[in-house]
Amino acid sequence: MSFLARPALRSALRAPRATRLYSAPSGGNSFTAQQAAIEHHAEGTTELWRKVSFYVCFPAVAVCVAWVYNAEAAHAEHEAHVRAENDGHLPEIPEYEYMNRRVKPFPWGMNTLFYNPHTNKDMSQSE
């Protein structure tokens, strides 16, 4: 019987909890006034981020695109020059023991998943 009396005694001696009120807080701040304040803040914040997007992000992306285009154009020009010096082929890359090591093949073969015959070495022919 004491197993029923102990929880009842604990709950009787415990301090009463504050009840939750689901009505609007006192002080004249109603729900609609709070919603209007949130919407007003959202309008200003939206306008700020619209300006940041148009005047900062888009120009930054355009500058990055131009820089990458120039770098890749210079790389392509250099590669074309090297090909012209070597009868249309790139020179053979030296065989270093620490490069392109394959202990066991991938599930799809010896080449990587993103194999490109123009830029990567064909590992299936090396063994």
Long-range contacts (C-beta under 8 A, 24 or more apart in sequence): 93-121, 100-126
